[in-house]
Amino acid sequence: MTKRKPNSESDIQPLADEIREQASELRGEIFLSFSYTADIFNRNLDIMLAKRNSSRTRFGILHNLITHGGSMTPTEIAKRVFRSKHAVTRAIDVLEKDGLVRRGTVRGDRRLRKVSITKKGIKLIADNMDDRRENSQRAMSCLTQRQSEELKVILERLRKHLLSMIDDSFKQK
């Protein structure tokens, strides 16, 4: 495939035609459709979380702390929520100010920091489980049970594949 760099407005049309051609191929069409759908899901999640004065990063941090035993290092969190360490640090600052997490040192290594979810953070997530379940069910209500199960399998396969691609790209650096 030839990589093009548009130098002027006259170069846009051939590039647009190439994009349309790729999109008409089944895998390209699926990739674009999936990408657009993910954007819409994320926008929906952003709106829902904004009503609770939260963000995907803060939600992801709390969710990961709960599902990984209650405490993690900021580096571990950054890897799990796909955000920079700087963005995670800012989000942890907000969560700590709100009393939802606390920072502490690891016994035996004063340099290593752990972030732990507090009782208040656990209560916040627990109190929002019904809303989260309802929003998930509403979002997926256009699919049958069988379609939902098939989609779950497909997304798990795709997620594992994409994560391995990310891992491979870090190994190449």
Secondary structure per residue as TSV (DSSP state, phi and psi in degrees):
chain	resnum	aa	ss	phi	psi
A	1	M	-	360.0	137.0
A	2	T	-	-88.2	131.7
A	3	K	-	-91.7	130.6
A	4	R	-	-116.2	145.2
A	5	K	-	-120.9	109.8
A	6	P	-	-63.8	128.7
A	7	N	-	-101.8	-16.3
A	8	S	S	-154.4	174.6
A	9	E	G	-63.1	-28.3
A	10	S	G	-69.2	-19.5
A	11	D	G	-82.9	-11.1
A	12	I	H	-69.9	-41.9
A	13	Q	H	-60.9	-47.4
A	14	P	H	-61.5	-37.0
A	15	L	H	-66.7	-41.7
A	16	A	H	-62.5	-40.7
A	17	D	H	-63.0	-40.6
A	18	E	H	-65.2	-40.1
A	19	I	H	-63.2	-44.2
A	20	R	H	-62.7	-39.2
A	21	E	H	-63.7	-44.6
A	22	Q	H	-62.3	-41.3
A	23	A	H	-64.9	-27.7
A	24	S	H	-76.3	-19.3
A	25	E	S	-71.8	140.5
A	26	L	H	-54.3	-51.5
A	27	R	H	-65.4	-38.3
A	28	G	H	-65.5	-41.3
A	29	E	H	-63.1	-44.0
A	30	I	H	-64.4	-43.7
A	31	F	H	-58.9	-48.1
A	32	L	H	-65.1	-42.3
A	33	S	H	-62.1	-43.6
A	34	F	H	-62.3	-43.7
A	35	S	H	-62.0	-45.7
A	36	Y	H	-64.4	-41.1
A	37	T	H	-64.1	-41.8
A	38	A	H	-61.8	-40.2
A	39	D	H	-60.4	-42.2
A	40	I	H	-67.6	-44.0
A	41	F	H	-58.1	-45.6
A	42	N	H	-65.2	-37.6
A	43	R	H	-64.6	-42.2
A	44	N	H	-60.7	-44.1
A	45	L	H	-64.3	-40.7
A	46	D	H	-58.5	-44.0
A	47	I	H	-63.9	-45.3
A	48	M	H	-62.6	-44.5
A	49	L	H	-71.0	-33.5
A	50	A	H	-62.3	-32.7
A	51	K	T	-63.3	-22.7
A	52	R	T	-105.3	14.5
A	53	N	T	56.4	43.7
A	54	S	-	-131.4	-176.8
A	55	S	-	-144.3	166.9
A	56	R	H	-61.0	-37.1
A	57	T	H	-64.9	-48.3
A	58	R	H	-65.1	-41.7
A	59	F	H	-61.0	-45.5
A	60	G	H	-61.7	-38.5
A	61	I	H	-63.7	-50.1
A	62	L	H	-62.1	-44.0
A	63	H	H	-60.1	-46.0
A	64	N	H	-68.0	-36.7
A	65	L	H	-61.2	-43.2
A	66	I	H	-65.5	-45.6
A	67	T	H	-79.2	-5.9
A	68	H	T	-122.2	37.7
A	69	G	T	85.2	3.8
A	70	G	T	101.2	-18.6
A	71	S	E	-149.1	148.5
A	72	M	E	-152.3	163.4
A	73	T	-	-81.2	156.1
A	74	P	H	-57.2	-35.0
A	75	T	H	-64.8	-43.8
A	76	E	H	-61.1	-42.3
A	77	I	H	-62.5	-46.8
A	78	A	H	-57.3	-41.2
A	79	K	H	-65.8	-37.4
A	80	R	H	-75.0	-34.4
A	81	V	H	-99.6	4.6
A	82	F	T	53.5	47.1
A	83	R	-	-128.8	158.9
A	84	S	-	-67.9	157.9
A	85	K	H	-59.3	-37.2
A	86	H	H	-62.6	-45.8
A	87	A	H	-64.2	-39.4
A	88	V	H	-65.9	-41.8
A	89	T	H	-60.2	-44.2
A	90	R	H	-61.8	-43.2
A	91	A	H	-66.2	-40.2
A	92	I	H	-63.8	-37.4
A	93	D	H	-56.3	-46.3
A	94	V	H	-65.4	-45.9
A	95	L	H	-63.1	-38.1
A	96	E	H	-67.9	-42.3
A	97	K	H	-60.1	-35.7
A	98	D	T	-82.3	-1.8
A	99	G	T	77.4	18.6
A	100	L	S	-92.0	-23.6
A	101	V	E	-138.5	166.2
A	102	R	E	-139.3	149.1
A	103	R	E	-97.9	147.7
A	104	G	E	-154.5	167.9
A	105	T	E	-93.2	161.4
A	106	V	E	-95.3	129.9
A	107	R	T	-57.1	130.0
A	108	G	T	92.7	-12.0
A	109	D	E	-147.2	93.7
A	110	R	E	-66.4	-18.8
A	111	R	E	-76.7	-29.4
A	112	L	E	-83.2	128.7
A	113	R	E	-108.9	146.3
A	114	K	E	-122.1	145.7
A	115	V	E	-110.4	128.6
A	116	S	E	-122.4	142.6
A	117	I	E	-78.7	142.0
A	118	T	-	-93.8	171.9
A	119	K	H	-59.3	-37.8
A	120	K	H	-63.3	-40.0
A	121	G	H	-65.7	-42.6
A	122	I	H	-61.9	-43.8
A	123	K	H	-62.9	-40.9
A	124	L	H	-59.8	-46.8
A	125	I	H	-65.8	-44.7
A	126	A	H	-61.3	-41.6
A	127	D	H	-66.3	-23.6
A	128	N	T	-98.8	2.0
A	129	M	H	-60.9	-41.8
A	130	D	H	-63.3	-44.1
A	131	D	H	-62.2	-42.1
A	132	R	H	-63.4	-44.0
A	133	R	H	-62.3	-45.6
A	134	E	H	-62.5	-44.6
A	135	N	H	-63.4	-40.4
A	136	S	H	-63.6	-44.5
A	137	Q	H	-65.1	-40.4
A	138	R	H	-63.4	-43.2
A	139	A	H	-64.2	-34.3
A	140	M	H	-98.6	5.1
A	141	S	T	-65.2	-16.0
A	142	C	T	-79.8	-5.6
A	143	L	S	-106.9	146.9
A	144	T	-	-74.6	168.6
A	145	Q	H	-58.2	-44.0
A	146	R	H	-64.1	-43.5
A	147	Q	H	-62.4	-40.0
A	148	S	H	-61.6	-44.0
A	149	E	H	-64.7	-41.9
A	150	E	H	-64.7	-42.7
A	151	L	H	-62.3	-40.3
A	152	K	H	-58.8	-46.8
A	153	V	H	-63.2	-44.7
A	154	I	H	-63.5	-45.6
A	155	L	H	-65.3	-38.4
A	156	E	H	-62.2	-43.9
A	157	R	H	-63.0	-45.9
A	158	L	H	-63.8	-43.4
A	159	R	H	-60.4	-46.6
A	160	K	H	-61.2	-42.1
A	161	H	H	-63.5	-47.0
A	162	L	H	-65.3	-39.2
A	163	L	H	-63.1	-38.1
A	164	S	H	-67.1	-34.5
A	165	M	H	-65.4	-40.2
A	166	I	H	-63.6	-46.8
A	167	D	H	-57.9	-43.7
A	168	D	H	-62.5	-39.5
A	169	S	H	-67.9	-31.5
A	170	F	H	-72.0	-33.9
A	171	K	H	-67.8	-29.9
A	172	Q	H	-77.4	-15.6
A	173	K	-	-75.6	360.0
